[in-house]
Amino acid sequence: MGRLTGSQLSVAAALLDTMSSADHIAAIDLLRARGFPEASGRSELGYGGPGYHVAELSTQDQLWDDGTAHGEAEEQYEAERDALTVLLAERWGEPQHFSLASVQLRVMAQGAEVPDPWATLSESVPDLHLWRADEHWIALGVARWGERRALQLVAVVTEVDPP
């Protein structure tokens, strides 16, 4: 029997981590049932503001000495997002793939007024898996933060339409 590649191991780990997936789905369901905050701020699951919640489902924040290790960590986070996407697709169908690159360009270069959560997400999340369920948009993405290149799996529940 041959050895699995790093990518295959990451996918397998994400698929086998059902407790983590169950926790993530529970967090999304909690946010769907919860009212939106009147003002922007932190919560026990992440942050939110008028019309939106962002749950920080998992975070890896370390200095990366090795580009290979960081690449493997990125693959693991993307595999975790993809495994969660499969589970959520059973509820709401196949997601839209939504790029935030043009949103970031509009905000940075043109100073466009883009509402949150989309403006803030565009700073660190290149693309999202996006569903419309009832009156909410639900999205999953992998954030990549700053010089440390921290990684974060995020889930968004919002009533604010994507730009």
Contacts in CASP RR format, 6 or more apart in sequence:
PFRMAT RR
TARGET T0000
AUTHOR 0000-0000-0000
METHOD contacts of the structure
MODEL  1
MGRLTGSQLSVAAALLDTMSSADHIAAIDLLRARGFPEASGRSELGYGGP
GYHVAELSTQDQLWDDGTAHGEAEEQYEAERDALTVLLAERWGEPQHFSL
ASVQLRVMAQGAEVPDPWATLSESVPDLHLWRADEHWIALGVARWGERRA
LQLVAVVTEVDPP
4 12 0 8 1.000
6 72 0 8 1.000
6 75 0 8 1.000
7 75 0 8 1.000
7 79 0 8 1.000
10 72 0 8 1.000
10 75 0 8 1.000
10 76 0 8 1.000
10 78 0 8 1.000
10 79 0 8 1.000
11 79 0 8 1.000
11 82 0 8 1.000
11 83 0 8 1.000
13 76 0 8 1.000
13 79 0 8 1.000
14 76 0 8 1.000
14 79 0 8 1.000
14 80 0 8 1.000
14 82 0 8 1.000
14 83 0 8 1.000
15 79 0 8 1.000
15 83 0 8 1.000
17 80 0 8 1.000
17 83 0 8 1.000
20 58 0 8 1.000
20 80 0 8 1.000
21 83 0 8 1.000
21 84 0 8 1.000
21 87 0 8 1.000
23 57 0 8 1.000
24 55 0 8 1.000
24 57 0 8 1.000
24 58 0 8 1.000
24 84 0 8 1.000
24 153 0 8 1.000
24 155 0 8 1.000
25 84 0 8 1.000
25 87 0 8 1.000
25 88 0 8 1.000
27 45 0 8 1.000
27 55 0 8 1.000
27 57 0 8 1.000
27 155 0 8 1.000
28 55 0 8 1.000
28 88 0 8 1.000
28 138 0 8 1.000
28 155 0 8 1.000
28 157 0 8 1.000
30 45 0 8 1.000
31 45 0 8 1.000
31 53 0 8 1.000
31 55 0 8 1.000
31 155 0 8 1.000
31 157 0 8 1.000
32 133 0 8 1.000
32 134 0 8 1.000
32 136 0 8 1.000
32 138 0 8 1.000
32 157 0 8 1.000
34 53 0 8 1.000
36 48 0 8 1.000
36 49 0 8 1.000
36 50 0 8 1.000
36 51 0 8 1.000
36 52 0 8 1.000
36 53 0 8 1.000
36 159 0 8 1.000
37 43 0 8 1.000
37 48 0 8 1.000
37 49 0 8 1.000
37 50 0 8 1.000
37 53 0 8 1.000
38 49 0 8 1.000
38 50 0 8 1.000
39 49 0 8 1.000
39 50 0 8 1.000
40 47 0 8 1.000
40 48 0 8 1.000
40 49 0 8 1.000
40 50 0 8 1.000
40 116 0 8 1.000
41 47 0 8 1.000
41 48 0 8 1.000
41 49 0 8 1.000
42 48 0 8 1.000
43 53 0 8 1.000
45 53 0 8 1.000
45 55 0 8 1.000
45 56 0 8 1.000
46 53 0 8 1.000
46 54 0 8 1.000
46 55 0 8 1.000
46 56 0 8 1.000
47 53 0 8 1.000
47 54 0 8 1.000
47 56 0 8 1.000
48 54 0 8 1.000
48 117 0 8 1.000
49 116 0 8 1.000
49 117 0 8 1.000
51 158 0 8 1.000
51 159 0 8 1.000
51 160 0 8 1.000
52 116 0 8 1.000
52 117 0 8 1.000
52 156 0 8 1.000
52 157 0 8 1.000
52 158 0 8 1.000
52 159 0 8 1.000
52 160 0 8 1.000
53 156 0 8 1.000
53 157 0 8 1.000
53 158 0 8 1.000
54 117 0 8 1.000
54 120 0 8 1.000
54 121 0 8 1.000
54 154 0 8 1.000
54 155 0 8 1.000
54 156 0 8 1.000
55 154 0 8 1.000
55 155 0 8 1.000
55 156 0 8 1.000
55 157 0 8 1.000
56 152 0 8 1.000
56 153 0 8 1.000
56 154 0 8 1.000
57 152 0 8 1.000
57 153 0 8 1.000
57 154 0 8 1.000
57 155 0 8 1.000
58 77 0 8 1.000
58 80 0 8 1.000
58 152 0 8 1.000
58 153 0 8 1.000
59 150 0 8 1.000
59 151 0 8 1.000
59 152 0 8 1.000
59 153 0 8 1.000
60 73 0 8 1.000
60 77 0 8 1.000
60 150 0 8 1.000
60 151 0 8 1.000
60 152 0 8 1.000
61 145 0 8 1.000
61 148 0 8 1.000
61 150 0 8 1.000
61 151 0 8 1.000
62 148 0 8 1.000
62 150 0 8 1.000
63 148 0 8 1.000
64 70 0 8 1.000
64 73 0 8 1.000
64 148 0 8 1.000
64 149 0 8 1.000
70 149 0 8 1.000
73 151 0 8 1.000
74 142 0 8 1.000
74 144 0 8 1.000
74 151 0 8 1.000
77 142 0 8 1.000
77 151 0 8 1.000
77 152 0 8 1.000
77 153 0 8 1.000
78 142 0 8 1.000
80 153 0 8 1.000
81 129 0 8 1.000
81 140 0 8 1.000
81 141 0 8 1.000
81 142 0 8 1.000
81 153 0 8 1.000
84 140 0 8 1.000
84 153 0 8 1.000
85 95 0 8 1.000
85 129 0 8 1.000
85 140 0 8 1.000
88 95 0 8 1.000
88 129 0 8 1.000
88 131 0 8 1.000
88 138 0 8 1.000
88 140 0 8 1.000
89 95 0 8 1.000
91 133 0 8 1.000
92 131 0 8 1.000
92 132 0 8 1.000
92 133 0 8 1.000
92 138 0 8 1.000
93 131 0 8 1.000
95 129 0 8 1.000
95 130 0 8 1.000
95 131 0 8 1.000
95 140 0 8 1.000
96 129 0 8 1.000
96 130 0 8 1.000
96 131 0 8 1.000
97 127 0 8 1.000
97 128 0 8 1.000
97 129 0 8 1.000
97 130 0 8 1.000
98 127 0 8 1.000
98 128 0 8 1.000
98 129 0 8 1.000
98 130 0 8 1.000
98 139 0 8 1.000
98 162 0 8 1.000
99 126 0 8 1.000
99 127 0 8 1.000
100 118 0 8 1.000
100 121 0 8 1.000
100 122 0 8 1.000
100 125 0 8 1.000
100 126 0 8 1.000
100 127 0 8 1.000
100 128 0 8 1.000
101 122 0 8 1.000
101 126 0 8 1.000
101 127 0 8 1.000
103 114 0 8 1.000
103 118 0 8 1.000
103 119 0 8 1.000
103 121 0 8 1.000
103 122 0 8 1.000
103 163 0 8 1.000
104 122 0 8 1.000
104 123 0 8 1.000
106 112 0 8 1.000
106 114 0 8 1.000
106 163 0 8 1.000
107 114 0 8 1.000
107 119 0 8 1.000
107 122 0 8 1.000
114 122 0 8 1.000
114 163 0 8 1.000
115 160 0 8 1.000
115 163 0 8 1.000
116 160 0 8 1.000
117 156 0 8 1.000
117 158 0 8 1.000
117 160 0 8 1.000
118 160 0 8 1.000
118 162 0 8 1.000
118 163 0 8 1.000
121 128 0 8 1.000
121 139 0 8 1.000
121 143 0 8 1.000
121 154 0 8 1.000
121 156 0 8 1.000
124 143 0 8 1.000
124 144 0 8 1.000
124 145 0 8 1.000
124 146 0 8 1.000
124 152 0 8 1.000
125 141 0 8 1.000
125 142 0 8 1.000
125 143 0 8 1.000
125 144 0 8 1.000
125 154 0 8 1.000
126 144 0 8 1.000
127 141 0 8 1.000
128 139 0 8 1.000
128 140 0 8 1.000
128 141 0 8 1.000
128 156 0 8 1.000
129 139 0 8 1.000
129 140 0 8 1.000
129 141 0 8 1.000
130 137 0 8 1.000
130 138 0 8 1.000
130 139 0 8 1.000
130 162 0 8 1.000
131 137 0 8 1.000
131 138 0 8 1.000
131 139 0 8 1.000
132 138 0 8 1.000
135 159 0 8 1.000
136 157 0 8 1.000
136 158 0 8 1.000
136 159 0 8 1.000
137 156 0 8 1.000
137 157 0 8 1.000
137 158 0 8 1.000
137 159 0 8 1.000
137 160 0 8 1.000
137 161 0 8 1.000
137 162 0 8 1.000
138 155 0 8 1.000
138 156 0 8 1.000
138 157 0 8 1.000
139 155 0 8 1.000
139 156 0 8 1.000
139 158 0 8 1.000
140 153 0 8 1.000
140 154 0 8 1.000
140 155 0 8 1.000
140 156 0 8 1.000
141 153 0 8 1.000
141 154 0 8 1.000
141 155 0 8 1.000
142 151 0 8 1.000
142 152 0 8 1.000
142 153 0 8 1.000
142 154 0 8 1.000
143 150 0 8 1.000
143 151 0 8 1.000
143 152 0 8 1.000
143 153 0 8 1.000
143 154 0 8 1.000
144 150 0 8 1.000
144 151 0 8 1.000
145 151 0 8 1.000
145 152 0 8 1.000
END
